[in-house]
Amino acid sequence: MIFSEGEYKTDIGRYFLINSLNVDVNNIEQLKSLAARIREDYPAVPHQQIDKSDVIIVK
């Protein structure tokens, strides 16, 4: 997920663990909704934030 922060709107990548949620990762609308909620509530989100180095992309 990308956040634009600061005076110059620098893009900051943040990663969250969502595999334990009831989210269909193939449903783009559901993912967009989840991303919007995380952006709106950050940093008070119920999802565990993880380091980029811990991200594993599975296709």
Secondary structure in CASP SS format (residue, H / E / C, confidence):
PFRMAT SS
TARGET T0000
AUTHOR 0000-0000-0000
METHOD secondary structure of the structure
MODEL  1
M C 1.00
I E 1.00
F E 1.00
S E 1.00
E E 1.00
G C 1.00
E C 1.00
Y C 1.00
K C 1.00
T E 1.00
D E 1.00
I E 1.00
G E 1.00
R C 1.00
Y E 1.00
F E 1.00
L C 1.00
I C 1.00
N C 1.00
S C 1.00
L C 1.00
N C 1.00
V C 1.00
D C 1.00
V C 1.00
N C 1.00
N C 1.00
I H 1.00
E H 1.00
Q H 1.00
L H 1.00
K H 1.00
S H 1.00
L H 1.00
A H 1.00
A H 1.00
R H 1.00
I H 1.00
R H 1.00
E H 1.00
D H 1.00
Y C 1.00
P C 1.00
A C 1.00
V C 1.00
P C 1.00
H C 1.00
Q C 1.00
Q E 1.00
I E 1.00
D C 1.00
K H 1.00
S H 1.00
D H 1.00
V C 1.00
I C 1.00
I C 1.00
V C 1.00
K C 1.00
END
